[in-house]
Amino acid sequence: MSWNPASTAIVGSGAIGIYYGARLAAAGHDVRFLVRSDAEAVRTRGLHVGSVHGDIELPAVRSAESPEAIGPVDLVVVAWKATANLHLANTLPPLMHPHTRVLTLQNGLGNCEALARVSDPRHILGGLCFVCLNRIAPARVSHTAGGNVVIGAWRPEARQCAADLAAIWKSAAIRATATPCLAQAQWEKLVWNIPFNGLSIAEGGVTTDALLANPRTCGRIREIMREVVRAARALGHPLDDTLVERNIERTRPMGPYRPSSMIDYLDGREVETDAIWAEPIRRANAISTPMPGTTRLLAAIRRRIESRDGP
């Protein structure tokens, strides 16, 4: 029997959470947004998504400032940054009943493991978002490109749920597909995230078009992408060499895109250094497959952050 969640809670109502939650709500799904800093804006003005696939205006949505006020739901979507995972133990339990599924839309590695400490590992799903989004004001998001979501199961028991959810989201005008191997899909996304998010910080706050226009940084992008592909293969995930040029070519039309980590860095927020860079390095080192280019990049990112934050 197929699984169809009757209610969904969005945890982390930033660009990712607002965009995908708004698409579901616009399609008639029962979506409840956990909001904190944008609570007043959401209450008074609702949500707005300016999208290349059609704008979404939701003058009124179901929102709350605490998980207790939302209550148990069938699906919890974790869309906050991995740096907020220390709050999972307090946030998730009020949202869950015994059969609640939890979907992480977070970047990097280690998020499913964090969820497994507070929820049933058999009920954990992972989603990879290939989308250009920016939060431009409270409760306001700009969607300029992409939108695809790849959904997979963290444990084999959830594979049918992943396929069911992808079909449900696709019917809500979300370009969703299911993957038979979540870990491979995670490494495939890291091929883009590790160099572009990283170099945008290491170079002092540089958009993707500027990185590609500079022969030196463009060369480093290719070098690091190839390194990520090699590490993934060593871990049993057969990524294709063509991913390198495909990722570069799909980035060129984005123009002066600001990766999410660059925005966090420039705005003085914590950067997802562990999930996006340190954890992949640890996993590769554990099987004697060093990632020297990524390791140097992480060191440069940390120097930039230390310089920003001061003594």
DODO-865660 format. One record per residue (C-alpha): y negated, x negated, z. Coordinates in steps of 0.25 Angstrom, whole numbers, padded with zeros to 4 digits, always signed. Last residue first. Example, Ala and Ser with C-alpha at 12.3 -4.5 7.8 and 13.67 -1.06 7.14 Angstrom:
+0004-0055+0029+0018-0049+0031
This chain:
-0148-0160+0073-0153-0153+0060-0147-0140+0054-0150-0143+0040-0146-0158+0041-0133-0154+0047-0130-0144+0036-0133-0154+0025-0124-0164+0032-0113-0154+0033-0114-0150+0018-0113-0165+0015-0101-0167+0023-0095-0155+0017-0097-0161+0003-0091-0174+0007-0078-0166+0011-0078-0158-0001-0079-0170-0010-0068-0177-0001-0058-0165-0002-0046-0172+0004-0032-0167+0000-0023-0171+0012-0017-0158+0015-0025-0156+0027-0037-0162+0020-0037-0150+0010-0037-0140+0021-0048-0147+0029-0057-0149+0017-0055-0134+0014-0059-0131+0028-0072-0140+0028-0078-0135+0015-0080-0120+0014-0075-0115+0028-0080-0126+0036-0094-0128+0030-0097-0113+0030-0112-0116+0032-0119-0111+0045-0133-0106+0041-0146-0113+0039-0151-0105+0027-0149-0116+0018-0135-0119+0022-0130-0105+0022-0136-0103+0008-0129-0115+0003-0116-0110+0009-0118-0097+0002-0120-0104-0012-0134-0103-0018-0133-0099-0033-0144-0105-0042-0137-0100-0055-0124-0093-0053-0121-0095-0068-0117-0110-0065-0107-0106-0054-0096-0100-0063-0096-0113-0071-0094-0122-0059-0083-0113-0053-0076-0113-0067-0077-0128-0068-0070-0131-0055-0060-0120-0055-0054-0125-0068-0046-0135-0060-0037-0123-0055-0034-0121-0041-0020-0122-0037-0020-0118-0022-0009-0126-0014-0018-0134-0005-0018-0146-0014-0023-0137-0025-0035-0132-0016-0038-0146-0013-0039-0150-0028-0047-0138-0031-0057-0141-0020-0058-0155-0025-0061-0151-0039-0072-0142-0034-0078-0154-0026-0079-0163-0038-0084-0151-0047-0095-0148-0037-0098-0163-0035-0100-0164-0050-0110-0152-0050-0117-0159-0039-0119-0172-0046-0122-0165-0060-0133-0156-0054-0134-0143-0061-0122-0138-0054-0127-0140-0040-0141-0134-0045-0134-0121-0050-0126-0120-0037-0138-0120-0028-0142-0132-0019-0145-0132-0004-0145-0146+0000-0135-0153-0009-0124-0152+0001-0127-0137+0003-0125-0133-0012-0115-0143-0012-0106-0136-0003-0107-0122-0007-0105-0126-0022-0094-0137-0019-0085-0130-0009-0088-0115-0013-0084-0117-0028-0070-0123-0026-0069-0116-0013-0067-0103-0020-0054-0108-0026-0050-0113-0012-0051-0099-0007-0044-0093-0019-0032-0102-0016-0032-0098-0002-0032-0083-0005-0020-0084-0014-0015-0071-0021-0029-0068-0025-0035-0054-0025-0047-0050-0034-0061-0044-0031-0073-0042-0040-0079-0032-0031-0083-0019-0037-0077-0010-0026-0064-0008-0034-0063-0023-0034-0064-0023-0019-0052-0014-0017-0044-0022-0027-0047-0035-0020-0043-0028-0007-0030-0023-0011-0026-0037-0017-0030-0043-0003-0023-0033+0004-0010-0036-0004-0011-0050-0001-0013-0048+0014+0001-0052+0019+0001-0065+0011-0010-0070+0021-0024-0074+0018-0025-0063+0007-0034-0064-0005-0046-0059-0011-0055-0065-0022-0068-0059-0023-0077-0059-0035-0092-0057-0034-0098-0066-0044-0113-0067-0046-0127-0064-0041-0125-0055-0029-0137-0054-0020-0135-0049-0006-0145-0040+0003-0141-0036+0017-0151-0046+0023-0157-0053+0011-0153-0062+0000-0138-0063+0003-0133-0071-0008-0120-0069-0017-0113-0076-0028-0099-0072-0028-0084-0077-0028-0080-0071-0015-0066-0076-0010-0059-0066-0001-0049-0068+0010-0040-0058+0016-0034-0058+0031-0025-0047+0035-0012-0055+0037-0020-0065+0046-0023-0054+0056-0037-0056+0061-0045-0064+0071-0039-0079+0069-0035-0075+0055-0049-0073+0051-0052-0088+0054-0040-0092+0045-0045-0083+0034-0058-0090+0035-0053-0104+0034-0057-0108+0020-0070-0106+0012-0079-0094+0010-0078-0081+0017-0074-0067+0011-0064-0065+0022-0056-0052+0022-0050-0046+0034-0040-0035+0034-0039-0025+0045-0025-0020+0049-0025-0021+0064-0040-0016+0065-0051-0025+0063-0067-0025+0063-0068-0027+0078-0059-0039+0077-0067-0046+0066-0080-0050+0072-0077-0057+0086-0066-0066+0081-0073-0068+0067-0086-0073+0073-0081-0088+0072-0080-0085+0057-0095-0085+0055-0095-0099+0048-0085-0093+0038-0097-0085+0032-0097-0070+0034-0089-0061+0024-0077-0056+0032-0072-0043+0026-0065-0035+0036-0056-0024+0030-0049-0012+0037-0060-0010+0047-0061-0010+0062-0075-0007+0068-0089-0009+0062-0097-0008+0075-0087-0017+0082-0089-0027+0071-0104-0028+0075-0117-0027+0067-0113-0015+0059-0114-0010+0044-0110+0002+0036-0119+0002+0024-0131+0009+0020-0141+0006+0008-0130+0000+0000-0135-0006-0013-0126-0014-0022-0131-0021-0034-0123-0022-0047-0113-0033-0051-0125-0044-0051-0127-0039-0037-0139-0036-0028-0132-0032-0015-0139-0023-0006-0134-0018+0008-0140-0008+0018-0155-0007+0020-0157-0003+0035-0143-0006+0041-0140-0018+0032-0154-0024+0035-0153-0022+0050-0139-0028+0050-0142-0040+0041-0140-0051+0053-0127-0044+0058-0119-0036+0048-0104-0031+0049-0104-0023+0036-0094-0010+0035-0088-0007+0022-0081+0007+0019-0079+0006+0004-0087+0014-0005-0089+0005-0017-0103+0001-0012-0097-0003+0001-0087-0012-0006-0098-0019-0014-0107-0020-0002-0096-0027+0006-0094-0037-0005-0109-0040-0006-0113-0039+0009-0101-0047+0014-0103-0058+0004-0118-0059+0006-0119-0058+0021-0112-0046+0029-0102-0054+0036-0091-0045+0041-0089-0034+0031-0080-0023+0036-0072-0015+0027-0066-0001+0029-0055+0007+0022-0047-0005+0017-0038-0003+0006-0024-0009+0007-0014-0005-0004+0000+0000+0000
